[in-house]
Amino acid sequence: MKVTAIIPDDLIAEAMELSKAETITETLKIALHTYIRSQKIKELGVMILSEPLEFKYTSQELRELNRK
């Protein structure tokens, strides 16, 4: 997709430096992937807090299963 956006030069320069990308396109792809990943992790955290994980086995039962 082709996009026209007005982004401050210093913001692009800093993003390029931190991402070690060689082009603006590569920099923006890295930034978007990173942002999406971080948002998914936040959503997962909220989901786990609202519905905690339940474990089927105790630690001792898991040890015994792993030794078989």
RARA-V203726 format. One record per residue. D_CENTER is the distance of its C-alpha to the mean C-alpha in Angstrom with 2 decimals. Layout:
d_center
D_CENTER
D_CENTER
This chain:
d_center
22.49
24.37
23.54
25.50
23.87
25.34
22.95
24.50
25.25
24.18
20.65
20.41
22.11
19.82
16.66
18.55
19.60
16.28
14.62
17.93
18.16
21.75
21.71
20.57
19.33
17.16
15.88
15.08
13.32
11.03
10.58
10.03
7.50
5.45
6.63
6.20
2.61
3.62
6.65
6.37
5.84
8.66
10.57
10.61
11.90
14.45
15.49
16.13
18.05
20.12
20.81
20.66
20.54
24.06
25.20
28.05
29.46
30.39
29.47
33.03
32.90
29.75
31.55
34.54
32.64
30.97
34.43
35.97
